[in-house]
Amino acid sequence: MSTPKYPLATATWDQAEYDAIQRVIASGMFTMGPEVQAFEKRFAEYTGSTHCVMVNSGSSANLLMVAALRYSKNPAFQIQPGDEVIVPAVSWSTTYYPLHQYGLSIKFVDIDLGTLNYDLDQLASAVTDKTRVIMAVNLLGNPNDFARIRQIVGSRNIVLIEDNCESLGAEFEGRQAGTFGVMGSYSAFFSHHISTMEGGMIVTDDEELYHILLSLRAHGWTRNLPKQNHVCGTKSDNAFEESFRFILPGYNVRPLEISGAIGVEQIKKLPAMVAARRTNAERFVEMMDEFPWLRIQREIGSSSWFGFSMVLADDAPLSRAALADEFTANQIDVRPIVAGNFTKNEVIKWFDYTTSGDLSNARTIDSQGLFIGNHHYELKQEFDLLHSVLAGAGCR
C-alpha cells in the first residue's frame, strides 16, 4: 500500500528517540523503571500537575482513573456501583467501558455541533441530585468550557474527571486541559500529539488518588508505594513480605521502559509540535471559509487541534459517503469523527444507561461528519490537495 499524500498521522521521532531506545537496550532493563519515572516527572511539570502515573495506553489510563474513585476513602471522590455518571454521546469506546465495568449508571448527553464537546445547556439539564460524576471529554484537541461546567456543578457533590486523550497541549484560561478534574487521562499512541509506541498517562494533584493509581497499575500490590501511604498506611520494612502483598484488585498495565525513554524525548518537542498544529489550524480555518456547506470545529480556549473535522450541511452538494470516497481516491486519509453517536453500537446492550434528550447533534455527527489529520509540520501541499478536492466537490 502506498503512503497517502495527506496521511492521518505521521511519525514524530528523529534520532533522539532511536538513541533513547538504544540507551534502554544497553541498560538491559525493559520493564518499568527510571526512564518511566523521569518521563512522569517531566509530564507532570508540563501539565502543571503534582503527580503523573504512566500506563500502557490511554484506555488503561481511563480504566485506572475510574477504579481509583471506586477505591478512594475520600467521601468527596468515592463512587459506588449504581452511581450516575454523565458522559458526552460522542467519544471513543474506552471512555465508556470502565464506567460500565465499575457498575455505574451511564447517562449520555448530546454534544454541540460547533465545538463537538458537551452541549452545555443539555449538560445543565441532565445534571440532577443523582449525578455523582461528570466525565468531560475534550474532543479532537478542543478543551471544554470548564468555567461553565464549574457553574453547572456549583456546590453539588459531583466529581469531575477528564478524558483528555485527544487533547494534550490544549489550554483553557491558561491552564492545561486534563487538569480541571480531580484526574485527567492522556494517550501517547502513534497518532496522538506525542507517541511512545503505546502509552497513556494520568495526572492528579491528590496524593491519595496518586497512591491508589500506583497500586492499581501493578497488580494492586504495595511494592511501588512509599512507606507512608494512603492505601495501606505504613508499609513494613520487610521487603520480602512486601514484595507480594496485595491490597487492591488491580491490573498489570505497566508501561515499558522504552516507552518512558521515548516520552522523555517527545515531551521536549511537544511545545513546538503543538505550535505547528495551531499554525496549520489557522490556515485550515481560513481556507474553509470558501466551503460554507462544511461546518468545522469551533475552538474553545486554545485547541491543540488533533485533527480537522467537517460536518456536511443538509444542502451540501454531495453525500458524506461520496466526499469520503473523493478523499480516499485522492489519497487523503479520512475517518468518522471518533466513534460518532456511541449509543448506536450493539455493545450498548450491556450498559446500564439512559439518554438525556434525543442526542440529535450526536446523530448528525454520526451521519454527516468526518475528519482528516493534522501534523507537527507545515501542510502546504496537503492543504493545496484538500482545497482542490473540496473545490471540485463543491461544483457538482
Rosetta blueprint (number, residue, H / E / L):
1 M L
2 S L
3 T L
4 P L
5 K L
6 Y E
7 P L
8 L L
9 A L
10 T L
11 A L
12 T L
13 W L
14 D L
15 Q H
16 A H
17 E H
18 Y H
19 D H
20 A H
21 I H
22 Q H
23 R H
24 V H
25 I H
26 A H
27 S H
28 G L
29 M L
30 F L
31 T E
32 M L
33 G L
34 P H
35 E H
36 V H
37 Q H
38 A H
39 F H
40 E H
41 K H
42 R H
43 F H
44 A H
45 E H
46 Y H
47 T H
48 G L
49 S L
50 T L
51 H E
52 C E
53 V E
54 M E
55 V E
56 N L
57 S L
58 G H
59 S H
60 S H
61 A H
62 N H
63 L H
64 L H
65 M H
66 V H
67 A H
68 A H
69 L H
70 R H
71 Y H
72 S L
73 K L
74 N L
75 P L
76 A L
77 F L
78 Q L
79 I L
80 Q L
81 P L
82 G L
83 D L
84 E E
85 V E
86 I E
87 V E
88 P E
89 A L
90 V E
91 S L
92 W L
93 S H
94 T H
95 T H
96 Y H
97 Y H
98 P H
99 L H
100 H H
101 Q H
102 Y L
103 G L
104 L L
105 S E
106 I E
107 K E
108 F E
109 V E
110 D L
111 I E
112 D L
113 L L
114 G L
115 T L
116 L L
117 N L
118 Y E
119 D L
120 L H
121 D H
122 Q H
123 L H
124 A H
125 S H
126 A H
127 V L
128 T L
129 D L
130 K L
131 T E
132 R E
133 V E
134 I E
135 M E
136 A E
137 V E
138 N L
139 L H
140 L H
141 G H
142 N L
143 P L
144 N L
145 D L
146 F H
147 A H
148 R H
149 I H
150 R H
151 Q H
152 I H
153 V H
154 G L
155 S L
156 R L
157 N L
158 I L
159 V E
160 L E
161 I E
162 E E
163 D E
164 N L
165 C L
166 E L
167 S L
168 L L
169 G L
170 A L
171 E E
172 F E
173 E L
174 G L
175 R E
176 Q E
177 A L
178 G L
179 T L
180 F L
181 G L
182 V L
183 M E
184 G E
185 S E
186 Y E
187 S E
188 A L
189 F L
190 F L
191 S L
192 H L
193 H L
194 I L
195 S L
196 T L
197 M L
198 E L
199 G L
200 G E
201 M E
202 I E
203 V E
204 T E
205 D L
206 D L
207 E H
208 E H
209 L H
210 Y H
211 H H
212 I H
213 L H
214 L H
215 S H
216 L H
217 R H
218 A E
219 H L
220 G L
221 W E
222 T L
223 R L
224 N L
225 L L
226 P L
227 K L
228 Q E
229 N E
230 H L
231 V L
232 C L
233 G E
234 T E
235 K L
236 S L
237 D L
238 N L
239 A H
240 F H
241 E H
242 E H
243 S L
244 F L
245 R L
246 F E
247 I L
248 L L
249 P L
250 G L
251 Y L
252 N E
253 V L
254 R L
255 P L
256 L E
257 E H
258 I H
259 S H
260 G H
261 A H
262 I H
263 G H
264 V H
265 E H
266 Q H
267 I H
268 K H
269 K H
270 L H
271 P H
272 A H
273 M H
274 V H
275 A H
276 A H
277 R H
278 R H
279 T H
280 N H
281 A H
282 E H
283 R H
284 F H
285 V H
286 E H
287 M H
288 M H
289 D L
290 E L
291 F L
292 P L
293 W L
294 L E
295 R E
296 I L
297 Q L
298 R L
299 E L
300 I L
301 G L
302 S E
303 S L
304 S L
305 W L
306 F L
307 G E
308 F E
309 S E
310 M E
311 V E
312 L E
313 A L
314 D L
315 D L
316 A L
317 P L
318 L L
319 S L
320 R H
321 A H
322 A H
323 L H
324 A H
325 D H
326 E H
327 F H
328 T H
329 A H
330 N L
331 Q L
332 I E
333 D L
334 V L
335 R E
336 P L
337 I L
338 V L
339 A L
340 G L
341 N E
342 F H
343 T H
344 K H
345 N L
346 E H
347 V H
348 I H
349 K H
350 W H
351 F L
352 D L
353 Y E
354 T E
355 T E
356 S E
357 G L
358 D L
359 L L
360 S H
361 N H
362 A H
363 R H
364 T H
365 I H
366 D H
367 S H
368 Q H
369 G E
370 L E
371 F E
372 I E
373 G E
374 N L
375 H L
376 H L
377 Y L
378 E L
379 L L
380 K H
381 Q H
382 E H
383 F H
384 D H
385 L H
386 L H
387 H H
388 S H
389 V H
390 L H
391 A H
392 G H
393 A H
394 G H
395 C L
396 R L
